[in-house]
Amino acid sequence: MIRQYETVYIFDSALEEPAISERLARFHALLGPDAQLNANHWGKRTLTYRIRRHDTGYYVVARFQAEPSLLPEYERAIKLDEGVLRFLIVQLEGELPRAMPAETAVGAEEEDE
């Protein structure tokens, strides 16, 4: 059964974008040829707190579909890569919630009163 996942990576900010793209390609190759991938590079950002003596990190958010049985090897490869400061994998369920426009939210409050 194929499921949808999202991974947020925080890479060492000293890495160049081609090196990060190569690592992402290597990680995502472990998910199989059927994995539909959508990666969004957020770029360098200041970290809220220091991670392994780093004040900045390069953020990438990737959404993909894969078999759950492929995730342990995928996680293992990410953990072994020293260029990855942190990562988080979450399973997406159903449609993502959409934010209400500010106008609609104000109108709804007025109707309640």
CORLINBEL-V472862 format. One record per residue. N is the residue number from 1. RES is the residue in one letter. PSI is psi in degrees with one decimal (* if undefined). OMEGA is omega in degrees with one decimal (NA if undefined). D_FIRST is the distance of its C-alpha to the first C-alpha in Angstrom with 2 decimals. Layout:
n/res/psi/omega/d_first
N/RES/PSI/OMEGA/D_FIRST
N/RES/PSI/OMEGA/D_FIRST
//
This chain:
n/res/psi/omega/d_first
1/M/120.9/-178.8/0.00
2/I/135.2/-179.6/3.79
3/R/160.6/178.6/6.46
4/Q/137.7/-179.4/10.16
5/Y/160.6/172.6/12.76
6/E/134.5/178.2/16.50
7/T/132.9/172.1/18.85
8/V/123.2/178.2/22.60
9/Y/142.7/167.3/24.73
10/I/109.2/-179.9/28.45
11/F/159.8/173.1/30.15
12/D/128.8/-176.9/33.76
13/S/-12.5/177.5/35.89
14/A/-17.1/179.1/38.05
15/L/142.7/176.3/35.35
16/E/159.4/-177.2/35.84
17/E/-39.3/176.8/33.21
18/P/-35.8/178.5/32.87
19/A/-38.1/178.5/32.19
20/I/-42.6/179.0/29.52
21/S/-36.6/178.4/27.86
22/E/-40.8/178.5/28.00
23/R/-41.6/177.7/26.34
24/L/-41.7/178.6/23.53
25/A/-40.0/179.3/23.04
26/R/-42.8/178.6/23.00
27/F/-47.2/-174.5/20.45
28/H/-19.5/174.1/18.05
29/A/-26.0/178.8/18.57
30/L/-15.6/-178.4/16.81
31/L/-2.7/177.0/13.48
32/G/164.3/-177.3/13.62
33/P/-18.9/-178.1/15.09
34/D/-5.6/-176.7/12.22
35/A/116.8/176.1/12.36
36/Q/119.9/-170.9/14.28
37/L/138.6/173.9/16.89
38/N/104.3/-178.3/19.59
39/A/136.3/180.0/22.13
40/N/113.0/180.0/25.11
41/H/116.8/178.5/28.10
42/W/-21.5/178.5/30.16
43/G/-166.1/-177.3/32.81
44/K/133.4/178.9/35.20
45/R/154.2/175.4/35.61
46/T/132.8/179.5/37.79
47/L/149.6/177.9/36.04
48/T/-37.9/176.7/36.91
49/Y/159.3/-176.8/37.86
50/R/137.8/175.0/38.42
51/I/117.8/-179.2/35.62
52/R/47.8/177.4/37.02
53/R/22.8/177.6/40.26
54/H/136.6/177.8/38.66
55/D/-19.4/179.8/39.63
56/T/158.0/178.1/37.44
57/G/159.8/177.9/33.94
58/Y/117.3/-175.0/32.02
59/Y/138.1/172.5/28.99
60/V/133.2/175.7/25.86
61/V/124.9/-178.2/22.91
62/A/132.9/173.6/19.75
63/R/139.3/-178.7/16.68
64/F/165.2/174.0/13.65
65/Q/135.1/-178.5/9.99
66/A/165.0/173.6/8.32
67/E/137.1/178.9/6.12
68/P/-27.7/-178.3/7.66
69/S/-16.8/-179.8/9.52
70/L/-13.3/-175.5/11.43
71/L/-38.2/-179.4/12.92
72/P/-42.5/179.1/15.72
73/E/-37.3/176.8/17.35
74/Y/-48.9/178.4/17.10
75/E/-40.5/-179.6/18.79
76/R/-43.9/-179.9/21.28
77/A/-39.1/179.4/22.36
78/I/-43.3/-179.4/22.98
79/K/-33.8/-178.0/24.95
80/L/-16.6/-179.1/27.09
81/D/119.8/-177.4/28.09
82/E/-13.5/178.9/31.43
83/G/-12.6/179.5/31.29
84/V/117.2/179.3/28.56
85/L/-44.9/178.9/30.39
86/R/157.8/173.0/27.50
87/F/157.6/178.4/23.84
88/L/128.3/177.8/21.39
89/I/127.8/177.0/17.61
90/V/148.2/176.6/16.25
91/Q/129.9/178.8/12.99
92/L/134.7/178.9/13.76
93/E/125.3/176.0/13.37
94/G/-165.8/179.4/14.81
95/E/145.1/176.6/17.79
96/L/141.5/179.2/19.98
97/P/144.6/179.1/23.38
98/R/139.3/-179.9/26.23
99/A/140.7/176.6/29.67
100/M/138.2/175.0/32.45
101/P/149.4/-176.5/35.33
102/A/-36.6/-179.4/38.40
103/E/-42.6/-178.9/40.50
104/T/-39.9/-179.5/38.20
105/A/-41.1/179.4/38.06
106/V/-42.5/179.0/41.88
107/G/-37.0/179.8/42.31
108/A/-37.2/179.2/40.11
109/E/-38.8/-179.3/42.22
110/E/-35.4/179.4/45.40
111/E/-31.8/-178.6/44.24
112/D/-26.2/-174.9/43.58
113/E/*/NA/47.16
//
